[in-house]
Amino acid sequence: MRNPNQRLIYTLGLGWLAFAGLGLGVRQFLAGPAVTVIIDRSYCAPAQWQQQVGDRYAALYAEQEQRQLTIDRVIYISDLGQEVAGAVPSPEDVQTLSTFGRPNPTNMQQAIAENPAATVLSCGN
């Protein structure tokens, strides 16, 4: 039979591991849905960009901060193609993005086909 001190340490260790595992499980379970955001960077007037893209993205970002959802990734669409952001940008980063070129429906349709549940932010909608 083991020493009582060893049994106590073993029992406490298992208890803490179970507690940590349960905490991580609950955290994953209660996390909001993962969302992909597609941002159309075709030319847009600055005021219109702020209202239709910047403010809407800021609202999504605020929901992420409140753990109501998780922004999984952000995809930028332009007439040059699509680019996946390396990290989730802040609302200020999105607000200061430069817009250029014309809308490219082919690139947009391809991005939406690859991410059917994505949230699309564009000046055109």
Chimera marker file (.cmm) of the C-alpha trace (Angstrom):
<marker_set name="trace">
<marker id="1" x="0.000" y="0.000" z="0.000" r="1" g="1" b="0" radius="0.5"/>
<marker id="2" x="1.167" y="3.528" z="-0.755" r="1" g="1" b="0" radius="0.5"/>
<marker id="3" x="2.218" y="6.150" z="1.669" r="1" g="1" b="0" radius="0.5"/>
<marker id="4" x="-0.780" y="8.350" z="2.648" r="1" g="1" b="0" radius="0.5"/>
<marker id="5" x="1.077" y="11.471" z="1.447" r="1" g="1" b="0" radius="0.5"/>
<marker id="6" x="1.574" y="9.951" z="-2.006" r="1" g="1" b="0" radius="0.5"/>
<marker id="7" x="-2.114" y="9.039" z="-2.224" r="1" g="1" b="0" radius="0.5"/>
<marker id="8" x="-3.070" y="12.581" z="-1.219" r="1" g="1" b="0" radius="0.5"/>
<marker id="9" x="-0.802" y="14.141" z="-3.848" r="1" g="1" b="0" radius="0.5"/>
<marker id="10" x="-2.089" y="11.673" z="-6.462" r="1" g="1" b="0" radius="0.5"/>
<marker id="11" x="-5.718" y="12.440" z="-5.610" r="1" g="1" b="0" radius="0.5"/>
<marker id="12" x="-5.151" y="16.205" z="-5.632" r="1" g="1" b="0" radius="0.5"/>
<marker id="13" x="-3.276" y="15.973" z="-8.941" r="1" g="1" b="0" radius="0.5"/>
<marker id="14" x="-6.095" y="14.018" z="-10.574" r="1" g="1" b="0" radius="0.5"/>
<marker id="15" x="-8.640" y="16.463" z="-9.181" r="1" g="1" b="0" radius="0.5"/>
<marker id="16" x="-6.813" y="19.465" z="-10.640" r="1" g="1" b="0" radius="0.5"/>
<marker id="17" x="-6.406" y="17.748" z="-14.013" r="1" g="1" b="0" radius="0.5"/>
<marker id="18" x="-10.125" y="16.931" z="-14.092" r="1" g="1" b="0" radius="0.5"/>
<marker id="19" x="-10.985" y="20.504" z="-13.091" r="1" g="1" b="0" radius="0.5"/>
<marker id="20" x="-8.733" y="21.954" z="-15.826" r="1" g="1" b="0" radius="0.5"/>
<marker id="21" x="-10.130" y="19.567" z="-18.432" r="1" g="1" b="0" radius="0.5"/>
<marker id="22" x="-13.697" y="20.413" z="-17.486" r="1" g="1" b="0" radius="0.5"/>
<marker id="23" x="-12.918" y="24.133" z="-17.640" r="1" g="1" b="0" radius="0.5"/>
<marker id="24" x="-11.443" y="23.848" z="-21.130" r="1" g="1" b="0" radius="0.5"/>
<marker id="25" x="-14.392" y="21.742" z="-22.261" r="1" g="1" b="0" radius="0.5"/>
<marker id="26" x="-16.931" y="24.257" z="-20.974" r="1" g="1" b="0" radius="0.5"/>
<marker id="27" x="-14.976" y="27.095" z="-22.583" r="1" g="1" b="0" radius="0.5"/>
<marker id="28" x="-15.069" y="25.353" z="-25.966" r="1" g="1" b="0" radius="0.5"/>
<marker id="29" x="-18.742" y="24.469" z="-25.584" r="1" g="1" b="0" radius="0.5"/>
<marker id="30" x="-19.781" y="28.010" z="-24.683" r="1" g="1" b="0" radius="0.5"/>
<marker id="31" x="-17.674" y="29.694" z="-27.381" r="1" g="1" b="0" radius="0.5"/>
<marker id="32" x="-19.726" y="31.413" z="-30.045" r="1" g="1" b="0" radius="0.5"/>
<marker id="33" x="-19.873" y="30.255" z="-33.632" r="1" g="1" b="0" radius="0.5"/>
<marker id="34" x="-16.851" y="30.728" z="-35.891" r="1" g="1" b="0" radius="0.5"/>
<marker id="35" x="-17.435" y="33.282" z="-38.664" r="1" g="1" b="0" radius="0.5"/>
<marker id="36" x="-15.473" y="33.969" z="-41.829" r="1" g="1" b="0" radius="0.5"/>
<marker id="37" x="-15.628" y="37.582" z="-43.002" r="1" g="1" b="0" radius="0.5"/>
<marker id="38" x="-15.212" y="38.478" z="-46.681" r="1" g="1" b="0" radius="0.5"/>
<marker id="39" x="-14.360" y="42.135" z="-47.307" r="1" g="1" b="0" radius="0.5"/>
<marker id="40" x="-14.717" y="43.594" z="-50.803" r="1" g="1" b="0" radius="0.5"/>
<marker id="41" x="-11.932" y="46.146" z="-51.294" r="1" g="1" b="0" radius="0.5"/>
<marker id="42" x="-13.152" y="47.551" z="-54.602" r="1" g="1" b="0" radius="0.5"/>
<marker id="43" x="-13.236" y="51.345" z="-54.727" r="1" g="1" b="0" radius="0.5"/>
<marker id="44" x="-15.651" y="52.985" z="-52.331" r="1" g="1" b="0" radius="0.5"/>
<marker id="45" x="-16.053" y="56.556" z="-51.085" r="1" g="1" b="0" radius="0.5"/>
<marker id="46" x="-14.561" y="56.933" z="-47.582" r="1" g="1" b="0" radius="0.5"/>
<marker id="47" x="-17.864" y="57.843" z="-45.887" r="1" g="1" b="0" radius="0.5"/>
<marker id="48" x="-19.645" y="54.957" z="-47.553" r="1" g="1" b="0" radius="0.5"/>
<marker id="49" x="-16.772" y="52.590" z="-46.633" r="1" g="1" b="0" radius="0.5"/>
<marker id="50" x="-17.021" y="53.603" z="-42.987" r="1" g="1" b="0" radius="0.5"/>
<marker id="51" x="-20.781" y="53.094" z="-42.861" r="1" g="1" b="0" radius="0.5"/>
<marker id="52" x="-21.148" y="49.914" z="-44.887" r="1" g="1" b="0" radius="0.5"/>
<marker id="53" x="-17.899" y="48.114" z="-44.101" r="1" g="1" b="0" radius="0.5"/>
<marker id="54" x="-16.047" y="49.718" z="-41.193" r="1" g="1" b="0" radius="0.5"/>
<marker id="55" x="-18.999" y="50.050" z="-38.813" r="1" g="1" b="0" radius="0.5"/>
<marker id="56" x="-20.373" y="46.592" z="-39.629" r="1" g="1" b="0" radius="0.5"/>
<marker id="57" x="-16.944" y="45.008" z="-39.082" r="1" g="1" b="0" radius="0.5"/>
<marker id="58" x="-16.558" y="46.919" z="-35.803" r="1" g="1" b="0" radius="0.5"/>
<marker id="59" x="-19.889" y="45.439" z="-34.647" r="1" g="1" b="0" radius="0.5"/>
<marker id="60" x="-18.702" y="41.902" z="-35.507" r="1" g="1" b="0" radius="0.5"/>
<marker id="61" x="-15.407" y="42.559" z="-33.738" r="1" g="1" b="0" radius="0.5"/>
<marker id="62" x="-17.268" y="43.804" z="-30.645" r="1" g="1" b="0" radius="0.5"/>
<marker id="63" x="-19.291" y="40.562" z="-30.615" r="1" g="1" b="0" radius="0.5"/>
<marker id="64" x="-16.007" y="38.670" z="-30.697" r="1" g="1" b="0" radius="0.5"/>
<marker id="65" x="-14.699" y="40.713" z="-27.784" r="1" g="1" b="0" radius="0.5"/>
<marker id="66" x="-17.860" y="39.748" z="-25.844" r="1" g="1" b="0" radius="0.5"/>
<marker id="67" x="-17.280" y="36.076" z="-26.829" r="1" g="1" b="0" radius="0.5"/>
<marker id="68" x="-20.590" y="35.900" z="-28.697" r="1" g="1" b="0" radius="0.5"/>
<marker id="69" x="-18.777" y="34.732" z="-31.836" r="1" g="1" b="0" radius="0.5"/>
<marker id="70" x="-15.281" y="34.070" z="-33.124" r="1" g="1" b="0" radius="0.5"/>
<marker id="71" x="-13.953" y="35.683" z="-36.280" r="1" g="1" b="0" radius="0.5"/>
<marker id="72" x="-12.212" y="32.671" z="-37.776" r="1" g="1" b="0" radius="0.5"/>
<marker id="73" x="-10.553" y="34.467" z="-40.663" r="1" g="1" b="0" radius="0.5"/>
<marker id="74" x="-10.848" y="37.530" z="-42.857" r="1" g="1" b="0" radius="0.5"/>
<marker id="75" x="-10.615" y="37.348" z="-46.650" r="1" g="1" b="0" radius="0.5"/>
<marker id="76" x="-10.007" y="40.474" z="-48.729" r="1" g="1" b="0" radius="0.5"/>
<marker id="77" x="-11.399" y="40.472" z="-52.279" r="1" g="1" b="0" radius="0.5"/>
<marker id="78" x="-10.199" y="42.883" z="-54.957" r="1" g="1" b="0" radius="0.5"/>
<marker id="79" x="-9.873" y="42.912" z="-58.718" r="1" g="1" b="0" radius="0.5"/>
<marker id="80" x="-6.407" y="41.397" z="-58.182" r="1" g="1" b="0" radius="0.5"/>
<marker id="81" x="-7.774" y="38.279" z="-56.470" r="1" g="1" b="0" radius="0.5"/>
<marker id="82" x="-8.278" y="37.242" z="-52.883" r="1" g="1" b="0" radius="0.5"/>
<marker id="83" x="-5.989" y="37.485" z="-49.871" r="1" g="1" b="0" radius="0.5"/>
<marker id="84" x="-6.450" y="35.847" z="-46.478" r="1" g="1" b="0" radius="0.5"/>
<marker id="85" x="-5.417" y="38.079" z="-43.578" r="1" g="1" b="0" radius="0.5"/>
<marker id="86" x="-2.637" y="36.603" z="-41.457" r="1" g="1" b="0" radius="0.5"/>
<marker id="87" x="-4.391" y="37.644" z="-38.252" r="1" g="1" b="0" radius="0.5"/>
<marker id="88" x="-7.833" y="39.004" z="-37.452" r="1" g="1" b="0" radius="0.5"/>
<marker id="89" x="-7.558" y="42.748" z="-38.088" r="1" g="1" b="0" radius="0.5"/>
<marker id="90" x="-8.775" y="45.346" z="-35.639" r="1" g="1" b="0" radius="0.5"/>
<marker id="91" x="-11.658" y="47.645" z="-36.617" r="1" g="1" b="0" radius="0.5"/>
<marker id="92" x="-9.124" y="50.451" z="-37.054" r="1" g="1" b="0" radius="0.5"/>
<marker id="93" x="-7.139" y="48.340" z="-39.527" r="1" g="1" b="0" radius="0.5"/>
<marker id="94" x="-10.272" y="47.681" z="-41.592" r="1" g="1" b="0" radius="0.5"/>
<marker id="95" x="-11.329" y="51.328" z="-41.401" r="1" g="1" b="0" radius="0.5"/>
<marker id="96" x="-8.007" y="52.492" z="-42.852" r="1" g="1" b="0" radius="0.5"/>
<marker id="97" x="-7.833" y="49.934" z="-45.679" r="1" g="1" b="0" radius="0.5"/>
<marker id="98" x="-7.349" y="51.455" z="-49.080" r="1" g="1" b="0" radius="0.5"/>
<marker id="99" x="-10.023" y="50.681" z="-51.642" r="1" g="1" b="0" radius="0.5"/>
<marker id="100" x="-9.167" y="50.407" z="-55.302" r="1" g="1" b="0" radius="0.5"/>
<marker id="101" x="-10.266" y="49.002" z="-58.619" r="1" g="1" b="0" radius="0.5"/>
<marker id="102" x="-13.636" y="47.753" z="-59.725" r="1" g="1" b="0" radius="0.5"/>
<marker id="103" x="-15.761" y="45.039" z="-58.170" r="1" g="1" b="0" radius="0.5"/>
<marker id="104" x="-14.834" y="41.593" z="-59.454" r="1" g="1" b="0" radius="0.5"/>
<marker id="105" x="-17.929" y="39.373" z="-59.339" r="1" g="1" b="0" radius="0.5"/>
<marker id="106" x="-15.914" y="36.272" z="-60.315" r="1" g="1" b="0" radius="0.5"/>
<marker id="107" x="-13.527" y="36.608" z="-57.357" r="1" g="1" b="0" radius="0.5"/>
<marker id="108" x="-16.436" y="37.369" z="-55.022" r="1" g="1" b="0" radius="0.5"/>
<marker id="109" x="-18.487" y="34.386" z="-56.212" r="1" g="1" b="0" radius="0.5"/>
<marker id="110" x="-15.481" y="32.088" z="-55.827" r="1" g="1" b="0" radius="0.5"/>
<marker id="111" x="-14.847" y="33.291" z="-52.262" r="1" g="1" b="0" radius="0.5"/>
<marker id="112" x="-18.519" y="32.867" z="-51.343" r="1" g="1" b="0" radius="0.5"/>
<marker id="113" x="-18.605" y="29.396" z="-52.927" r="1" g="1" b="0" radius="0.5"/>
<marker id="114" x="-15.590" y="28.384" z="-50.818" r="1" g="1" b="0" radius="0.5"/>
<marker id="115" x="-17.126" y="29.959" z="-47.674" r="1" g="1" b="0" radius="0.5"/>
<marker id="116" x="-20.921" y="29.699" z="-48.056" r="1" g="1" b="0" radius="0.5"/>
<marker id="117" x="-21.701" y="30.795" z="-44.483" r="1" g="1" b="0" radius="0.5"/>
<marker id="118" x="-19.374" y="33.814" z="-44.603" r="1" g="1" b="0" radius="0.5"/>
<marker id="119" x="-20.404" y="37.349" z="-43.716" r="1" g="1" b="0" radius="0.5"/>
<marker id="120" x="-19.806" y="39.579" z="-46.740" r="1" g="1" b="0" radius="0.5"/>
<marker id="121" x="-18.972" y="43.253" z="-46.207" r="1" g="1" b="0" radius="0.5"/>
<marker id="122" x="-19.075" y="45.432" z="-49.292" r="1" g="1" b="0" radius="0.5"/>
<marker id="123" x="-20.080" y="48.924" z="-50.345" r="1" g="1" b="0" radius="0.5"/>
<marker id="124" x="-22.331" y="47.345" z="-52.960" r="1" g="1" b="0" radius="0.5"/>
<marker id="125" x="-24.755" y="45.732" z="-50.464" r="1" g="1" b="0" radius="0.5"/>
<link id1="1" id2="2" r="1" g="1" b="0" radius="0.2"/>
<link id1="2" id2="3" r="1" g="1" b="0" radius="0.2"/>
<link id1="3" id2="4" r="1" g="1" b="0" radius="0.2"/>
<link id1="4" id2="5" r="1" g="1" b="0" radius="0.2"/>
<link id1="5" id2="6" r="1" g="1" b="0" radius="0.2"/>
<link id1="6" id2="7" r="1" g="1" b="0" radius="0.2"/>
<link id1="7" id2="8" r="1" g="1" b="0" radius="0.2"/>
<link id1="8" id2="9" r="1" g="1" b="0" radius="0.2"/>
<link id1="9" id2="10" r="1" g="1" b="0" radius="0.2"/>
<link id1="10" id2="11" r="1" g="1" b="0" radius="0.2"/>
<link id1="11" id2="12" r="1" g="1" b="0" radius="0.2"/>
<link id1="12" id2="13" r="1" g="1" b="0" radius="0.2"/>
<link id1="13" id2="14" r="1" g="1" b="0" radius="0.2"/>
<link id1="14" id2="15" r="1" g="1" b="0" radius="0.2"/>
<link id1="15" id2="16" r="1" g="1" b="0" radius="0.2"/>
<link id1="16" id2="17" r="1" g="1" b="0" radius="0.2"/>
<link id1="17" id2="18" r="1" g="1" b="0" radius="0.2"/>
<link id1="18" id2="19" r="1" g="1" b="0" radius="0.2"/>
<link id1="19" id2="20" r="1" g="1" b="0" radius="0.2"/>
<link id1="20" id2="21" r="1" g="1" b="0" radius="0.2"/>
<link id1="21" id2="22" r="1" g="1" b="0" radius="0.2"/>
<link id1="22" id2="23" r="1" g="1" b="0" radius="0.2"/>
<link id1="23" id2="24" r="1" g="1" b="0" radius="0.2"/>
<link id1="24" id2="25" r="1" g="1" b="0" radius="0.2"/>
<link id1="25" id2="26" r="1" g="1" b="0" radius="0.2"/>
<link id1="26" id2="27" r="1" g="1" b="0" radius="0.2"/>
<link id1="27" id2="28" r="1" g="1" b="0" radius="0.2"/>
<link id1="28" id2="29" r="1" g="1" b="0" radius="0.2"/>
<link id1="29" id2="30" r="1" g="1" b="0" radius="0.2"/>
<link id1="30" id2="31" r="1" g="1" b="0" radius="0.2"/>
<link id1="31" id2="32" r="1" g="1" b="0" radius="0.2"/>
<link id1="32" id2="33" r="1" g="1" b="0" radius="0.2"/>
<link id1="33" id2="34" r="1" g="1" b="0" radius="0.2"/>
<link id1="34" id2="35" r="1" g="1" b="0" radius="0.2"/>
<link id1="35" id2="36" r="1" g="1" b="0" radius="0.2"/>
<link id1="36" id2="37" r="1" g="1" b="0" radius="0.2"/>
<link id1="37" id2="38" r="1" g="1" b="0" radius="0.2"/>
<link id1="38" id2="39" r="1" g="1" b="0" radius="0.2"/>
<link id1="39" id2="40" r="1" g="1" b="0" radius="0.2"/>
<link id1="40" id2="41" r="1" g="1" b="0" radius="0.2"/>
<link id1="41" id2="42" r="1" g="1" b="0" radius="0.2"/>
<link id1="42" id2="43" r="1" g="1" b="0" radius="0.2"/>
<link id1="43" id2="44" r="1" g="1" b="0" radius="0.2"/>
<link id1="44" id2="45" r="1" g="1" b="0" radius="0.2"/>
<link id1="45" id2="46" r="1" g="1" b="0" radius="0.2"/>
<link id1="46" id2="47" r="1" g="1" b="0" radius="0.2"/>
<link id1="47" id2="48" r="1" g="1" b="0" radius="0.2"/>
<link id1="48" id2="49" r="1" g="1" b="0" radius="0.2"/>
<link id1="49" id2="50" r="1" g="1" b="0" radius="0.2"/>
<link id1="50" id2="51" r="1" g="1" b="0" radius="0.2"/>
<link id1="51" id2="52" r="1" g="1" b="0" radius="0.2"/>
<link id1="52" id2="53" r="1" g="1" b="0" radius="0.2"/>
<link id1="53" id2="54" r="1" g="1" b="0" radius="0.2"/>
<link id1="54" id2="55" r="1" g="1" b="0" radius="0.2"/>
<link id1="55" id2="56" r="1" g="1" b="0" radius="0.2"/>
<link id1="56" id2="57" r="1" g="1" b="0" radius="0.2"/>
<link id1="57" id2="58" r="1" g="1" b="0" radius="0.2"/>
<link id1="58" id2="59" r="1" g="1" b="0" radius="0.2"/>
<link id1="59" id2="60" r="1" g="1" b="0" radius="0.2"/>
<link id1="60" id2="61" r="1" g="1" b="0" radius="0.2"/>
<link id1="61" id2="62" r="1" g="1" b="0" radius="0.2"/>
<link id1="62" id2="63" r="1" g="1" b="0" radius="0.2"/>
<link id1="63" id2="64" r="1" g="1" b="0" radius="0.2"/>
<link id1="64" id2="65" r="1" g="1" b="0" radius="0.2"/>
<link id1="65" id2="66" r="1" g="1" b="0" radius="0.2"/>
<link id1="66" id2="67" r="1" g="1" b="0" radius="0.2"/>
<link id1="67" id2="68" r="1" g="1" b="0" radius="0.2"/>
<link id1="68" id2="69" r="1" g="1" b="0" radius="0.2"/>
<link id1="69" id2="70" r="1" g="1" b="0" radius="0.2"/>
<link id1="70" id2="71" r="1" g="1" b="0" radius="0.2"/>
<link id1="71" id2="72" r="1" g="1" b="0" radius="0.2"/>
<link id1="72" id2="73" r="1" g="1" b="0" radius="0.2"/>
<link id1="73" id2="74" r="1" g="1" b="0" radius="0.2"/>
<link id1="74" id2="75" r="1" g="1" b="0" radius="0.2"/>
<link id1="75" id2="76" r="1" g="1" b="0" radius="0.2"/>
<link id1="76" id2="77" r="1" g="1" b="0" radius="0.2"/>
<link id1="77" id2="78" r="1" g="1" b="0" radius="0.2"/>
<link id1="78" id2="79" r="1" g="1" b="0" radius="0.2"/>
<link id1="79" id2="80" r="1" g="1" b="0" radius="0.2"/>
<link id1="80" id2="81" r="1" g="1" b="0" radius="0.2"/>
<link id1="81" id2="82" r="1" g="1" b="0" radius="0.2"/>
<link id1="82" id2="83" r="1" g="1" b="0" radius="0.2"/>
<link id1="83" id2="84" r="1" g="1" b="0" radius="0.2"/>
<link id1="84" id2="85" r="1" g="1" b="0" radius="0.2"/>
<link id1="85" id2="86" r="1" g="1" b="0" radius="0.2"/>
<link id1="86" id2="87" r="1" g="1" b="0" radius="0.2"/>
<link id1="87" id2="88" r="1" g="1" b="0" radius="0.2"/>
<link id1="88" id2="89" r="1" g="1" b="0" radius="0.2"/>
<link id1="89" id2="90" r="1" g="1" b="0" radius="0.2"/>
<link id1="90" id2="91" r="1" g="1" b="0" radius="0.2"/>
<link id1="91" id2="92" r="1" g="1" b="0" radius="0.2"/>
<link id1="92" id2="93" r="1" g="1" b="0" radius="0.2"/>
<link id1="93" id2="94" r="1" g="1" b="0" radius="0.2"/>
<link id1="94" id2="95" r="1" g="1" b="0" radius="0.2"/>
<link id1="95" id2="96" r="1" g="1" b="0" radius="0.2"/>
<link id1="96" id2="97" r="1" g="1" b="0" radius="0.2"/>
<link id1="97" id2="98" r="1" g="1" b="0" radius="0.2"/>
<link id1="98" id2="99" r="1" g="1" b="0" radius="0.2"/>
<link id1="99" id2="100" r="1" g="1" b="0" radius="0.2"/>
<link id1="100" id2="101" r="1" g="1" b="0" radius="0.2"/>
<link id1="101" id2="102" r="1" g="1" b="0" radius="0.2"/>
<link id1="102" id2="103" r="1" g="1" b="0" radius="0.2"/>
<link id1="103" id2="104" r="1" g="1" b="0" radius="0.2"/>
<link id1="104" id2="105" r="1" g="1" b="0" radius="0.2"/>
<link id1="105" id2="106" r="1" g="1" b="0" radius="0.2"/>
<link id1="106" id2="107" r="1" g="1" b="0" radius="0.2"/>
<link id1="107" id2="108" r="1" g="1" b="0" radius="0.2"/>
<link id1="108" id2="109" r="1" g="1" b="0" radius="0.2"/>
<link id1="109" id2="110" r="1" g="1" b="0" radius="0.2"/>
<link id1="110" id2="111" r="1" g="1" b="0" radius="0.2"/>
<link id1="111" id2="112" r="1" g="1" b="0" radius="0.2"/>
<link id1="112" id2="113" r="1" g="1" b="0" radius="0.2"/>
<link id1="113" id2="114" r="1" g="1" b="0" radius="0.2"/>
<link id1="114" id2="115" r="1" g="1" b="0" radius="0.2"/>
<link id1="115" id2="116" r="1" g="1" b="0" radius="0.2"/>
<link id1="116" id2="117" r="1" g="1" b="0" radius="0.2"/>
<link id1="117" id2="118" r="1" g="1" b="0" radius="0.2"/>
<link id1="118" id2="119" r="1" g="1" b="0" radius="0.2"/>
<link id1="119" id2="120" r="1" g="1" b="0" radius="0.2"/>
<link id1="120" id2="121" r="1" g="1" b="0" radius="0.2"/>
<link id1="121" id2="122" r="1" g="1" b="0" radius="0.2"/>
<link id1="122" id2="123" r="1" g="1" b="0" radius="0.2"/>
<link id1="123" id2="124" r="1" g="1" b="0" radius="0.2"/>
<link id1="124" id2="125" r="1" g="1" b="0" radius="0.2"/>
</marker_set>
